[in-house]
Amino acid sequence: MRFEDMLVEHLNWMARLARRFYNGSDAEDLLNETIYRLLKSKDRYVAEKDFKPWAKAVMENLFRTEYNHRRCVSIVAIADEYPYRSSDRLDYEVECREVVDAIETLRKEYVSVEALGMYVSGYDYSEIAVLMSVSVGTVKSRIATARNMLKKMFGE
């Protein structure tokens, strides 16, 4: 079966899945972006494997990225709008910005963050290896590298 035919066959399922994350036009945007990403990386799809887990992983990763982006943007917006903030709120904003900056630094230097994020989300090493098209050993190495870099950044 051609990849595009498989995509069309699972389109209703993917639309329902997108509506679990968002309502209305946001769900449509998530679905469209997922379809775009799947088509863009169709050469990485292994025909012997089931399509749904791969498509679901792509959609979940897109949702997480957007969710984290929206959460961080709202923190920046609050910081700009309210000149009088409590010291607790300010500490929280600084901590959040430090974590985001640390992850962005990792993202720029290593692919490890993606692997670590998937591992933290509950994927096991073999699932991550399939989704990233690398060996299990490479996944373990990337996760260990990301952990060590985060420890160094936060002095632990």
Number of C-alpha atoms within 10 A of each C-alpha: 6 7 15 12 10 12 17 12 11 13 14 11 12 22 15 12 17 24 16 10 15 14 10 9 10 13 19 15 13 23 21 16 15 23 20 12 15 20 15 10 10 13 10 13 18 13 12 6 10 10 15 14 12 17 19 16 17 17 24 19 16 16 18 14 12 13 13 12 12 12 11 15 12 12 16 13 10 13 15 9 9 8 8 8 11 8 9 9 13 13 11 12 17 13 12 14 15 14 15 15 12 15 18 13 15 18 14 10 10 14 16 23 22 20 25 20 16 20 17 11 12 10 15 13 18 15 18 23 18 17 18 16 14 12 13 17 12 16 26 18 13 19 23 15 18 22 15 12 17 18 11 10 14 10 7 7
